[in-house]
Amino acid sequence: MGFRYPELTPAKVRKLLRKAGFKKARQEGSHEQWEGHTKGQRRIVTVDSLGSKKETYGARLIQSMVNQSGLSKKEFYKKLN
């Protein structure tokens, strides 16, 4: 049995981005742009605020945010703790 990463809500993604040193730079409609630096490189992560605070992101959208952040999936989720 393999490890499953937990589902993420917009609030959890914002929290882990803050812990990773990202700051909200701007917002256009329901999309927020979070800016930070990972391994010496400037990164922009787009966070969709979704319709409801209880909704969660699908696996593809989470992977997109992980890739944008420049962190590994393990590093990304580690910021939740």
N, CA, C and O atoms as a Maestro MAE file, in Angstrom:
{
 s_m_m2io_version
 :::
 2.0.0
}

f_m_ct {
 s_m_title
 :::
 protein
 m_atom[324] {
  # First column is atom index #
  i_m_mmod_type
  r_m_x_coord
  r_m_y_coord
  r_m_z_coord
  i_m_residue_number
  s_m_chain_name
  s_m_pdb_residue_name
  s_m_pdb_atom_name
  i_m_atomic_number
  :::
  1 25 0.848 -1.178 0.000 1 A "MET " " N  " 7
  2 3 0.000 0.000 0.000 1 A "MET " " CA " 6
  3 2 0.894 1.242 0.000 1 A "MET " " C  " 6
  4 15 1.786 1.354 0.842 1 A "MET " " O  " 8
  5 25 0.673 2.170 -0.924 2 A "GLY " " N  " 7
  6 3 1.476 3.372 -1.051 2 A "GLY " " CA " 6
  7 2 0.940 4.536 -0.237 2 A "GLY " " C  " 6
  8 15 -0.201 4.526 0.225 2 A "GLY " " O  " 8
  9 25 1.785 5.530 -0.074 3 A "PHE " " N  " 7
  10 3 1.398 6.732 0.658 3 A "PHE " " CA " 6
  11 2 0.502 7.598 -0.209 3 A "PHE " " C  " 6
  12 15 0.766 7.783 -1.397 3 A "PHE " " O  " 8
  13 25 -0.558 8.128 0.385 4 A "ARG " " N  " 7
  14 3 -1.449 9.043 -0.338 4 A "ARG " " CA " 6
  15 2 -1.285 10.436 0.223 4 A "ARG " " C  " 6
  16 15 -1.338 10.635 1.437 4 A "ARG " " O  " 8
  17 25 -1.089 11.381 -0.639 5 A "TYR " " N  " 7
  18 3 -1.024 12.767 -0.207 5 A "TYR " " CA " 6
  19 2 -2.444 13.249 0.084 5 A "TYR " " C  " 6
  20 15 -3.371 12.919 -0.656 5 A "TYR " " O  " 8
  21 25 -2.623 14.025 1.154 6 A "PRO " " N  " 7
  22 3 -3.976 14.492 1.484 6 A "PRO " " CA " 6
  23 2 -4.491 15.512 0.468 6 A "PRO " " C  " 6
  24 15 -3.717 16.180 -0.218 6 A "PRO " " O  " 8
  25 25 -5.809 15.612 0.391 7 A "GLU " " N  " 7
  26 3 -6.419 16.620 -0.473 7 A "GLU " " CA " 6
  27 2 -6.110 17.998 0.105 7 A "GLU " " C  " 6
  28 15 -5.919 18.148 1.311 7 A "GLU " " O  " 8
  29 25 -6.064 18.990 -0.763 8 A "LEU " " N  " 7
  30 3 -5.745 20.356 -0.336 8 A "LEU " " CA " 6
  31 2 -6.872 21.308 -0.684 8 A "LEU " " C  " 6
  32 15 -7.441 21.254 -1.774 8 A "LEU " " O  " 8
  33 25 -7.182 22.178 0.260 9 A "THR " " N  " 7
  34 3 -8.136 23.259 0.041 9 A "THR " " CA " 6
  35 2 -7.331 24.511 -0.281 9 A "THR " " C  " 6
  36 15 -6.117 24.530 -0.078 9 A "THR " " O  " 8
  37 25 -7.983 25.554 -0.778 10 A "PRO " " N  " 7
  38 3 -7.259 26.810 -1.022 10 A "PRO " " CA " 6
  39 2 -6.573 27.346 0.242 10 A "PRO " " C  " 6
  40 15 -5.456 27.857 0.169 10 A "PRO " " O  " 8
  41 25 -7.236 27.232 1.391 11 A "ALA " " N  " 7
  42 3 -6.653 27.724 2.645 11 A "ALA " " CA " 6
  43 2 -5.366 26.972 2.995 11 A "ALA " " C  " 6
  44 15 -4.399 27.582 3.451 11 A "ALA " " O  " 8
  45 25 -5.350 25.667 2.788 12 A "LYS " " N  " 7
  46 3 -4.155 24.876 3.084 12 A "LYS " " CA " 6
  47 2 -3.018 25.231 2.133 12 A "LYS " " C  " 6
  48 15 -1.861 25.300 2.548 12 A "LYS " " O  " 8
  49 25 -3.339 25.457 0.863 13 A "VAL " " N  " 7
  50 3 -2.300 25.829 -0.099 13 A "VAL " " CA " 6
  51 2 -1.709 27.189 0.272 13 A "VAL " " C  " 6
  52 15 -0.491 27.363 0.238 13 A "VAL " " O  " 8
  53 25 -2.551 28.139 0.621 14 A "ARG " " N  " 7
  54 3 -2.050 29.463 1.037 14 A "ARG " " CA " 6
  55 2 -1.133 29.336 2.251 14 A "ARG " " C  " 6
  56 15 -0.081 29.973 2.312 14 A "ARG " " O  " 8
  57 25 -1.533 28.516 3.207 15 A "LYS " " N  " 7
  58 3 -0.750 28.316 4.436 15 A "LYS " " CA " 6
  59 2 0.627 27.733 4.104 15 A "LYS " " C  " 6
  60 15 1.644 28.218 4.600 15 A "LYS " " O  " 8
  61 25 0.657 26.701 3.274 16 A "LEU " " N  " 7
  62 3 1.950 26.091 2.980 16 A "LEU " " CA " 6
  63 2 2.821 26.999 2.123 16 A "LEU " " C  " 6
  64 15 4.045 26.975 2.255 16 A "LEU " " O  " 8
  65 25 2.217 27.800 1.246 17 A "LEU " " N  " 7
  66 3 3.009 28.753 0.464 17 A "LEU " " CA " 6
  67 2 3.636 29.813 1.369 17 A "LEU " " C  " 6
  68 15 4.795 30.184 1.185 17 A "LEU " " O  " 8
  69 25 2.865 30.300 2.350 18 A "ARG " " N  " 7
  70 3 3.430 31.265 3.306 18 A "ARG " " CA " 6
  71 2 4.624 30.647 4.041 18 A "ARG " " C  " 6
  72 15 5.662 31.289 4.198 18 A "ARG " " O  " 8
  73 25 4.471 29.401 4.490 19 A "LYS " " N  " 7
  74 3 5.552 28.718 5.194 19 A "LYS " " CA " 6
  75 2 6.770 28.520 4.306 19 A "LYS " " C  " 6
  76 15 7.897 28.468 4.798 19 A "LYS " " O  " 8
  77 25 6.553 28.411 3.010 20 A "ALA " " N  " 7
  78 3 7.653 28.247 2.055 20 A "ALA " " CA " 6
  79 2 8.269 29.589 1.668 20 A "ALA " " C  " 6
  80 15 9.206 29.631 0.871 20 A "ALA " " O  " 8
  81 25 7.753 30.684 2.224 21 A "GLY " " N  " 7
  82 3 8.313 32.005 1.953 21 A "GLY " " CA " 6
  83 2 7.650 32.763 0.820 21 A "GLY " " C  " 6
  84 15 8.163 33.799 0.396 21 A "GLY " " O  " 8
  85 25 6.537 32.282 0.323 22 A "PHE " " N  " 7
  86 3 5.816 32.970 -0.748 22 A "PHE " " CA " 6
  87 2 4.894 34.037 -0.157 22 A "PHE " " C  " 6
  88 15 4.433 33.919 0.979 22 A "PHE " " O  " 8
  89 25 4.638 35.065 -0.938 23 A "LYS " " N  " 7
  90 3 3.713 36.133 -0.543 23 A "LYS " " CA " 6
  91 2 2.733 36.392 -1.681 23 A "LYS " " C  " 6
  92 15 3.087 36.311 -2.857 23 A "LYS " " O  " 8
  93 25 1.513 36.701 -1.311 24 A "LYS " " N  " 7
  94 3 0.510 37.006 -2.327 24 A "LYS " " CA " 6
  95 2 0.895 38.309 -3.013 24 A "LYS " " C  " 6
  96 15 1.012 39.350 -2.366 24 A "LYS " " O  " 8
  97 25 1.090 38.245 -4.310 25 A "ALA " " N  " 7
  98 3 1.546 39.405 -5.071 25 A "ALA " " CA " 6
  99 2 0.386 40.165 -5.699 25 A "ALA " " C  " 6
  100 15 0.385 41.395 -5.729 25 A "ALA " " O  " 8
  101 25 -0.607 39.423 -6.203 26 A "ARG " " N  " 7
  102 3 -1.752 40.074 -6.857 26 A "ARG " " CA " 6
  103 2 -2.875 39.061 -7.040 26 A "ARG " " C  " 6
  104 15 -2.703 37.858 -6.840 26 A "ARG " " O  " 8
  105 25 -4.023 39.592 -7.425 27 A "GLN " " N  " 7
  106 3 -5.173 38.737 -7.685 27 A "GLN " " CA " 6
  107 2 -5.944 39.286 -8.865 27 A "GLN " " C  " 6
  108 15 -6.183 40.489 -8.967 27 A "GLN " " O  " 8
  109 25 -6.333 38.378 -9.761 28 A "GLU " " N  " 7
  110 3 -7.176 38.725 -10.902 28 A "GLU " " CA " 6
  111 2 -8.358 37.780 -10.883 28 A "GLU " " C  " 6
  112 15 -8.206 36.590 -11.162 28 A "GLU " " O  " 8
  113 25 -9.515 38.283 -10.564 29 A "GLY " " N  " 7
  114 3 -10.697 37.424 -10.453 29 A "GLY " " CA " 6
  115 2 -10.506 36.424 -9.332 29 A "GLY " " C  " 6
  116 15 -10.205 36.803 -8.200 29 A "GLY " " O  " 8
  117 25 -10.680 35.145 -9.642 30 A "SER " " N  " 7
  118 3 -10.541 34.121 -8.613 30 A "SER " " CA " 6
  119 2 -9.135 33.515 -8.566 30 A "SER " " C  " 6
  120 15 -8.901 32.552 -7.835 30 A "SER " " O  " 8
  121 25 -8.210 34.067 -9.332 31 A "HIS " " N  " 7
  122 3 -6.848 33.540 -9.372 31 A "HIS " " CA " 6
  123 2 -5.878 34.469 -8.646 31 A "HIS " " C  " 6
  124 15 -5.766 35.653 -8.963 31 A "HIS " " O  " 8
  125 25 -5.189 33.903 -7.672 32 A "GLU " " N  " 7
  126 3 -4.182 34.651 -6.920 32 A "GLU " " CA " 6
  127 2 -2.802 34.258 -7.432 32 A "GLU " " C  " 6
  128 15 -2.563 33.100 -7.771 32 A "GLU " " O  " 8
  129 25 -1.903 35.225 -7.483 33 A "GLN " " N  " 7
  130 3 -0.517 34.971 -7.877 33 A "GLN " " CA " 6
  131 2 0.339 35.105 -6.621 33 A "GLN " " C  " 6
  132 15 0.367 36.163 -5.992 33 A "GLN " " O  " 8
  133 25 1.030 34.036 -6.261 34 A "TRP " " N  " 7
  134 3 1.920 34.018 -5.106 34 A "TRP " " CA " 6
  135 2 3.357 34.008 -5.600 34 A "TRP " " C  " 6
  136 15 3.724 33.199 -6.452 34 A "TRP " " O  " 8
  137 25 4.170 34.911 -5.062 35 A "GLU " " N  " 7
  138 3 5.544 35.059 -5.523 35 A "GLU " " CA " 6
  139 2 6.520 34.679 -4.418 35 A "GLU " " C  " 6
  140 15 6.322 35.020 -3.252 35 A "GLU " " O  " 8
  141 25 7.565 33.974 -4.799 36 A "GLY " " N  " 7
  142 3 8.604 33.585 -3.848 36 A "GLY " " CA " 6
  143 2 9.846 33.136 -4.585 36 A "GLY " " C  " 6
  144 15 9.920 33.184 -5.813 36 A "GLY " " O  " 8
  145 25 10.819 32.700 -3.805 37 A "HIS " " N  " 7
  146 3 12.075 32.204 -4.383 37 A "HIS " " CA " 6
  147 2 12.332 30.793 -3.881 37 A "HIS " " C  " 6
  148 15 12.232 30.515 -2.686 37 A "HIS " " O  " 8
  149 25 12.661 29.916 -4.801 38 A "THR " " N  " 7
  150 3 13.001 28.536 -4.476 38 A "THR " " CA " 6
  151 2 14.336 28.223 -5.123 38 A "THR " " C  " 6
  152 15 14.508 28.358 -6.335 38 A "THR " " O  " 8
  153 25 15.275 27.804 -4.291 39 A "LYS " " N  " 7
  154 3 16.617 27.443 -4.775 39 A "LYS " " CA " 6
  155 2 17.222 28.559 -5.620 39 A "LYS " " C  " 6
  156 15 17.839 28.312 -6.656 39 A "LYS " " O  " 8
  157 25 17.030 29.805 -5.147 40 A "GLY " " N  " 7
  158 3 17.604 30.964 -5.804 40 A "GLY " " CA " 6
  159 2 16.886 31.449 -7.049 40 A "GLY " " C  " 6
  160 15 17.369 32.352 -7.732 40 A "GLY " " O  " 8
  161 25 15.750 30.867 -7.347 41 A "GLN " " N  " 7
  162 3 15.013 31.248 -8.556 41 A "GLN " " CA " 6
  163 2 13.646 31.808 -8.182 41 A "GLN " " C  " 6
  164 15 12.938 31.247 -7.345 41 A "GLN " " O  " 8
  165 25 13.286 32.927 -8.817 42 A "ARG " " N  " 7
  166 3 11.973 33.537 -8.592 42 A "ARG " " CA " 6
  167 2 10.892 32.627 -9.154 42 A "ARG " " C  " 6
  168 15 11.007 32.115 -10.267 42 A "ARG " " O  " 8
  169 25 9.837 32.433 -8.364 43 A "ARG " " N  " 7
  170 3 8.738 31.555 -8.760 43 A "ARG " " CA " 6
  171 2 7.403 32.243 -8.571 43 A "ARG " " C  " 6
  172 15 7.235 33.025 -7.636 43 A "ARG " " O  " 8
  173 25 6.457 31.963 -9.441 44 A "ILE " " N  " 7
  174 3 5.084 32.442 -9.337 44 A "ILE " " CA " 6
  175 2 4.170 31.221 -9.315 44 A "ILE " " C  " 6
  176 15 4.234 30.371 -10.204 44 A "ILE " " O  " 8
  177 25 3.316 31.140 -8.287 45 A "VAL " " N  " 7
  178 3 2.356 30.049 -8.167 45 A "VAL " " CA " 6
  179 2 0.961 30.636 -8.282 45 A "VAL " " C  " 6
  180 15 0.614 31.568 -7.557 45 A "VAL " " O  " 8
  181 25 0.159 30.096 -9.188 46 A "THR " " N  " 7
  182 3 -1.221 30.538 -9.362 46 A "THR " " CA " 6
  183 2 -2.129 29.653 -8.530 46 A "THR " " C  " 6
  184 15 -2.116 28.429 -8.657 46 A "THR " " O  " 8
  185 25 -2.931 30.303 -7.663 47 A "VAL " " N  " 7
  186 3 -3.849 29.591 -6.781 47 A "VAL " " CA " 6
  187 2 -5.274 30.012 -7.141 47 A "VAL " " C  " 6
  188 15 -5.619 31.191 -7.063 47 A "VAL " " O  " 8
  189 25 -6.083 29.052 -7.529 48 A "ASP " " N  " 7
  190 3 -7.498 29.292 -7.835 48 A "ASP " " CA " 6
  191 2 -8.263 29.215 -6.523 48 A "ASP " " C  " 6
  192 15 -8.162 28.213 -5.814 48 A "ASP " " O  " 8
  193 25 -9.031 30.253 -6.180 49 A "SER " " N  " 7
  194 3 -9.719 30.270 -4.889 49 A "SER " " CA " 6
  195 2 -10.968 29.400 -4.863 49 A "SER " " C  " 6
  196 15 -11.615 29.303 -3.821 49 A "SER " " O  " 8
  197 25 -11.328 28.762 -5.978 50 A "LEU " " N  " 7
  198 3 -12.479 27.858 -6.063 50 A "LEU " " CA " 6
  199 2 -13.773 28.541 -5.614 50 A "LEU " " C  " 6
  200 15 -13.751 29.682 -5.154 50 A "LEU " " O  " 8
  201 25 -14.874 27.852 -5.747 51 A "GLY " " N  " 7
  202 3 -16.172 28.435 -5.410 51 A "GLY " " CA " 6
  203 2 -16.506 28.373 -3.929 51 A "GLY " " C  " 6
  204 15 -17.170 29.268 -3.405 51 A "GLY " " O  " 8
  205 25 -16.057 27.337 -3.256 52 A "SER " " N  " 7
  206 3 -16.389 27.126 -1.856 52 A "SER " " CA " 6
  207 2 -15.119 26.858 -1.069 52 A "SER " " C  " 6
  208 15 -14.187 26.237 -1.580 52 A "SER " " O  " 8
  209 25 -15.078 27.321 0.164 53 A "LYS " " N  " 7
  210 3 -13.899 27.104 0.995 53 A "LYS " " CA " 6
  211 2 -13.691 25.635 1.326 53 A "LYS " " C  " 6
  212 15 -12.592 25.241 1.717 53 A "LYS " " O  " 8
  213 25 -14.729 24.817 1.175 54 A "LYS " " N  " 7
  214 3 -14.619 23.399 1.497 54 A "LYS " " CA " 6
  215 2 -14.186 22.553 0.309 54 A "LYS " " C  " 6
  216 15 -13.875 21.374 0.474 54 A "LYS " " O  " 8
  217 25 -14.160 23.132 -0.877 55 A "GLU " " N  " 7
  218 3 -13.748 22.379 -2.064 55 A "GLU " " CA " 6
  219 2 -12.257 22.096 -2.007 55 A "GLU " " C  " 6
  220 15 -11.490 22.832 -1.387 55 A "GLU " " O  " 8
  221 25 -11.861 21.014 -2.667 56 A "THR " " N  " 7
  222 3 -10.448 20.656 -2.725 56 A "THR " " CA " 6
  223 2 -9.990 20.626 -4.179 56 A "THR " " C  " 6
  224 15 -10.796 20.504 -5.101 56 A "THR " " O  " 8
  225 25 -8.682 20.740 -4.357 57 A "TYR " " N  " 7
  226 3 -8.090 20.701 -5.693 57 A "TYR " " CA " 6
  227 2 -7.916 19.262 -6.151 57 A "TYR " " C  " 6
  228 15 -7.698 18.363 -5.339 57 A "TYR " " O  " 8
  229 25 -8.014 19.052 -7.452 58 A "GLY " " N  " 7
  230 3 -7.736 17.747 -8.040 58 A "GLY " " CA " 6
  231 2 -6.234 17.521 -8.124 58 A "GLY " " C  " 6
  232 15 -5.448 18.457 -7.977 58 A "GLY " " O  " 8
  233 25 -5.845 16.285 -8.359 59 A "ALA " " N  " 7
  234 3 -4.432 15.907 -8.392 59 A "ALA " " CA " 6
  235 2 -3.639 16.671 -9.451 59 A "ALA " " C  " 6
  236 15 -2.492 17.047 -9.212 59 A "ALA " " O  " 8
  237 25 -4.241 16.903 -10.622 60 A "ARG " " N  " 7
  238 3 -3.524 17.610 -11.700 60 A "ARG " " CA " 6
  239 2 -3.251 19.067 -11.333 60 A "ARG " " C  " 6
  240 15 -2.173 19.587 -11.619 60 A "ARG " " O  " 8
  241 25 -4.217 19.723 -10.705 61 A "LEU " " N  " 7
  242 3 -4.023 21.120 -10.316 61 A "LEU " " CA " 6
  243 2 -2.992 21.237 -9.189 61 A "LEU " " C  " 6
  244 15 -2.175 22.158 -9.185 61 A "LEU " " O  " 8
  245 25 -3.033 20.311 -8.245 62 A "ILE " " N  " 7
  246 3 -2.032 20.309 -7.178 62 A "ILE " " CA " 6
  247 2 -0.643 20.113 -7.775 62 A "ILE " " C  " 6
  248 15 0.296 20.812 -7.396 62 A "ILE " " O  " 8
  249 25 -0.505 19.168 -8.703 63 A "GLN " " N  " 7
  250 3 0.798 18.934 -9.320 63 A "GLN " " CA " 6
  251 2 1.279 20.168 -10.077 63 A "GLN " " C  " 6
  252 15 2.476 20.454 -10.090 63 A "GLN " " O  " 8
  253 25 0.375 20.892 -10.700 64 A "SER " " N  " 7
  254 3 0.742 22.127 -11.390 64 A "SER " " CA " 6
  255 2 1.300 23.159 -10.403 64 A "SER " " C  " 6
  256 15 2.309 23.805 -10.684 64 A "SER " " O  " 8
  257 25 0.641 23.313 -9.247 65 A "MET " " N  " 7
  258 3 1.118 24.264 -8.236 65 A "MET " " CA " 6
  259 2 2.468 23.823 -7.664 65 A "MET " " C  " 6
  260 15 3.338 24.655 -7.404 65 A "MET " " O  " 8
  261 25 2.639 22.509 -7.469 66 A "VAL " " N  " 7
  262 3 3.927 21.979 -7.001 66 A "VAL " " CA " 6
  263 2 5.014 22.334 -8.003 66 A "VAL " " C  " 6
  264 15 6.072 22.833 -7.621 66 A "VAL " " O  " 8
  265 25 4.763 22.082 -9.275 67 A "ASN " " N  " 7
  266 3 5.751 22.391 -10.318 67 A "ASN " " CA " 6
  267 2 6.068 23.879 -10.366 67 A "ASN " " C  " 6
  268 15 7.233 24.256 -10.492 67 A "ASN " " O  " 8
  269 25 5.056 24.724 -10.267 68 A "GLN " " N  " 7
  270 3 5.264 26.168 -10.294 68 A "GLN " " CA " 6
  271 2 6.112 26.635 -9.119 68 A "GLN " " C  " 6
  272 15 6.889 27.581 -9.252 68 A "GLN " " O  " 8
  273 25 5.970 25.979 -7.968 69 A "SER " " N  " 7
  274 3 6.690 26.393 -6.763 69 A "SER " " CA " 6
  275 2 8.175 26.061 -6.815 69 A "SER " " C  " 6
  276 15 8.976 26.681 -6.115 69 A "SER " " O  " 8
  277 25 8.550 25.079 -7.648 70 A "GLY " " N  " 7
  278 3 9.953 24.670 -7.711 70 A "GLY " " CA " 6
  279 2 10.338 23.699 -6.607 70 A "GLY " " C  " 6
  280 15 11.502 23.316 -6.494 70 A "GLY " " O  " 8
  281 25 9.366 23.298 -5.789 71 A "LEU " " N  " 7
  282 3 9.602 22.328 -4.725 71 A "LEU " " CA " 6
  283 2 9.236 20.939 -5.228 71 A "LEU " " C  " 6
  284 15 8.493 20.796 -6.199 71 A "LEU " " O  " 8
  285 25 9.757 19.927 -4.565 72 A "SER " " N  " 7
  286 3 9.303 18.575 -4.869 72 A "SER " " CA " 6
  287 2 7.942 18.396 -4.208 72 A "SER " " C  " 6
  288 15 7.567 19.182 -3.338 72 A "SER " " O  " 8
  289 25 7.209 17.383 -4.609 73 A "LYS " " N  " 7
  290 3 5.901 17.143 -4.012 73 A "LYS " " CA " 6
  291 2 6.050 16.889 -2.508 73 A "LYS " " C  " 6
  292 15 5.228 17.345 -1.713 73 A "LYS " " O  " 8
  293 25 7.095 16.166 -2.128 74 A "LYS " " N  " 7
  294 3 7.349 15.879 -0.714 74 A "LYS " " CA " 6
  295 2 7.641 17.167 0.059 74 A "LYS " " C  " 6
  296 15 7.114 17.361 1.155 74 A "LYS " " O  " 8
  297 25 8.478 18.051 -0.504 75 A "GLU " " N  " 7
  298 3 8.789 19.336 0.144 75 A "GLU " " CA " 6
  299 2 7.536 20.205 0.265 75 A "GLU " " C  " 6
  300 15 7.315 20.855 1.286 75 A "GLU " " O  " 8
  301 25 6.728 20.205 -0.784 76 A "PHE " " N  " 7
  302 3 5.500 21.001 -0.821 76 A "PHE " " CA " 6
  303 2 4.574 20.581 0.322 76 A "PHE " " C  " 6
  304 15 4.109 21.423 1.090 76 A "PHE " " O  " 8
  305 25 4.313 19.296 0.431 77 A "TYR " " N  " 7
  306 3 3.398 18.794 1.469 77 A "TYR " " CA " 6
  307 2 3.993 18.893 2.864 77 A "TYR " " C  " 6
  308 15 3.256 18.999 3.845 77 A "TYR " " O  " 8
  309 25 5.306 18.861 2.965 78 A "LYS " " N  " 7
  310 3 5.967 18.965 4.276 78 A "LYS " " CA " 6
  311 2 5.666 20.307 4.939 78 A "LYS " " C  " 6
  312 15 5.683 20.415 6.165 78 A "LYS " " O  " 8
  313 25 5.394 21.314 4.140 79 A "LYS " " N  " 7
  314 3 5.092 22.651 4.671 79 A "LYS " " CA " 6
  315 2 3.758 22.698 5.393 79 A "LYS " " C  " 6
  316 15 3.479 23.672 6.093 79 A "LYS " " O  " 8
  317 25 2.922 21.673 5.246 80 A "LEU " " N  " 7
  318 3 1.634 21.634 5.954 80 A "LEU " " CA " 6
  319 2 1.823 21.436 7.451 80 A "LEU " " C  " 6
  320 15 0.977 21.851 8.243 80 A "LEU " " O  " 8
  321 25 2.931 20.801 7.846 81 A "ASN " " N  " 7
  322 3 3.170 20.513 9.268 81 A "ASN " " CA " 6
  323 2 3.773 21.669 10.003 81 A "ASN " " C  " 6
  324 15 4.028 21.572 11.204 81 A "ASN " " O  " 8
  :::
 }
 m_bond[323] {
  # First column is bond index #
  i_m_from
  i_m_to
  i_m_order
  :::
  1 1 2 1
  2 2 3 1
  3 3 4 2
  4 3 5 1
  5 5 6 1
  6 6 7 1
  7 7 8 2
  8 7 9 1
  9 9 10 1
  10 10 11 1
  11 11 12 2
  12 11 13 1
  13 13 14 1
  14 14 15 1
  15 15 16 2
  16 15 17 1
  17 17 18 1
  18 18 19 1
  19 19 20 2
  20 19 21 1
  21 21 22 1
  22 22 23 1
  23 23 24 2
  24 23 25 1
  25 25 26 1
  26 26 27 1
  27 27 28 2
  28 27 29 1
  29 29 30 1
  30 30 31 1
  31 31 32 2
  32 31 33 1
  33 33 34 1
  34 34 35 1
  35 35 36 2
  36 35 37 1
  37 37 38 1
  38 38 39 1
  39 39 40 2
  40 39 41 1
  41 41 42 1
  42 42 43 1
  43 43 44 2
  44 43 45 1
  45 45 46 1
  46 46 47 1
  47 47 48 2
  48 47 49 1
  49 49 50 1
  50 50 51 1
  51 51 52 2
  52 51 53 1
  53 53 54 1
  54 54 55 1
  55 55 56 2
  56 55 57 1
  57 57 58 1
  58 58 59 1
  59 59 60 2
  60 59 61 1
  61 61 62 1
  62 62 63 1
  63 63 64 2
  64 63 65 1
  65 65 66 1
  66 66 67 1
  67 67 68 2
  68 67 69 1
  69 69 70 1
  70 70 71 1
  71 71 72 2
  72 71 73 1
  73 73 74 1
  74 74 75 1
  75 75 76 2
  76 75 77 1
  77 77 78 1
  78 78 79 1
  79 79 80 2
  80 79 81 1
  81 81 82 1
  82 82 83 1
  83 83 84 2
  84 83 85 1
  85 85 86 1
  86 86 87 1
  87 87 88 2
  88 87 89 1
  89 89 90 1
  90 90 91 1
  91 91 92 2
  92 91 93 1
  93 93 94 1
  94 94 95 1
  95 95 96 2
  96 95 97 1
  97 97 98 1
  98 98 99 1
  99 99 100 2
  100 99 101 1
  101 101 102 1
  102 102 103 1
  103 103 104 2
  104 103 105 1
  105 105 106 1
  106 106 107 1
  107 107 108 2
  108 107 109 1
  109 109 110 1
  110 110 111 1
  111 111 112 2
  112 111 113 1
  113 113 114 1
  114 114 115 1
  115 115 116 2
  116 115 117 1
  117 117 118 1
  118 118 119 1
  119 119 120 2
  120 119 121 1
  121 121 122 1
  122 122 123 1
  123 123 124 2
  124 123 125 1
  125 125 126 1
  126 126 127 1
  127 127 128 2
  128 127 129 1
  129 129 130 1
  130 130 131 1
  131 131 132 2
  132 131 133 1
  133 133 134 1
  134 134 135 1
  135 135 136 2
  136 135 137 1
  137 137 138 1
  138 138 139 1
  139 139 140 2
  140 139 141 1
  141 141 142 1
  142 142 143 1
  143 143 144 2
  144 143 145 1
  145 145 146 1
  146 146 147 1
  147 147 148 2
  148 147 149 1
  149 149 150 1
  150 150 151 1
  151 151 152 2
  152 151 153 1
  153 153 154 1
  154 154 155 1
  155 155 156 2
  156 155 157 1
  157 157 158 1
  158 158 159 1
  159 159 160 2
  160 159 161 1
  161 161 162 1
  162 162 163 1
  163 163 164 2
  164 163 165 1
  165 165 166 1
  166 166 167 1
  167 167 168 2
  168 167 169 1
  169 169 170 1
  170 170 171 1
  171 171 172 2
  172 171 173 1
  173 173 174 1
  174 174 175 1
  175 175 176 2
  176 175 177 1
  177 177 178 1
  178 178 179 1
  179 179 180 2
  180 179 181 1
  181 181 182 1
  182 182 183 1
  183 183 184 2
  184 183 185 1
  185 185 186 1
  186 186 187 1
  187 187 188 2
  188 187 189 1
  189 189 190 1
  190 190 191 1
  191 191 192 2
  192 191 193 1
  193 193 194 1
  194 194 195 1
  195 195 196 2
  196 195 197 1
  197 197 198 1
  198 198 199 1
  199 199 200 2
  200 199 201 1
  201 201 202 1
  202 202 203 1
  203 203 204 2
  204 203 205 1
  205 205 206 1
  206 206 207 1
  207 207 208 2
  208 207 209 1
  209 209 210 1
  210 210 211 1
  211 211 212 2
  212 211 213 1
  213 213 214 1
  214 214 215 1
  215 215 216 2
  216 215 217 1
  217 217 218 1
  218 218 219 1
  219 219 220 2
  220 219 221 1
  221 221 222 1
  222 222 223 1
  223 223 224 2
  224 223 225 1
  225 225 226 1
  226 226 227 1
  227 227 228 2
  228 227 229 1
  229 229 230 1
  230 230 231 1
  231 231 232 2
  232 231 233 1
  233 233 234 1
  234 234 235 1
  235 235 236 2
  236 235 237 1
  237 237 238 1
  238 238 239 1
  239 239 240 2
  240 239 241 1
  241 241 242 1
  242 242 243 1
  243 243 244 2
  244 243 245 1
  245 245 246 1
  246 246 247 1
  247 247 248 2
  248 247 249 1
  249 249 250 1
  250 250 251 1
  251 251 252 2
  252 251 253 1
  253 253 254 1
  254 254 255 1
  255 255 256 2
  256 255 257 1
  257 257 258 1
  258 258 259 1
  259 259 260 2
  260 259 261 1
  261 261 262 1
  262 262 263 1
  263 263 264 2
  264 263 265 1
  265 265 266 1
  266 266 267 1
  267 267 268 2
  268 267 269 1
  269 269 270 1
  270 270 271 1
  271 271 272 2
  272 271 273 1
  273 273 274 1
  274 274 275 1
  275 275 276 2
  276 275 277 1
  277 277 278 1
  278 278 279 1
  279 279 280 2
  280 279 281 1
  281 281 282 1
  282 282 283 1
  283 283 284 2
  284 283 285 1
  285 285 286 1
  286 286 287 1
  287 287 288 2
  288 287 289 1
  289 289 290 1
  290 290 291 1
  291 291 292 2
  292 291 293 1
  293 293 294 1
  294 294 295 1
  295 295 296 2
  296 295 297 1
  297 297 298 1
  298 298 299 1
  299 299 300 2
  300 299 301 1
  301 301 302 1
  302 302 303 1
  303 303 304 2
  304 303 305 1
  305 305 306 1
  306 306 307 1
  307 307 308 2
  308 307 309 1
  309 309 310 1
  310 310 311 1
  311 311 312 2
  312 311 313 1
  313 313 314 1
  314 314 315 1
  315 315 316 2
  316 315 317 1
  317 317 318 1
  318 318 319 1
  319 319 320 2
  320 319 321 1
  321 321 322 1
  322 322 323 1
  323 323 324 2
  :::
 }
}
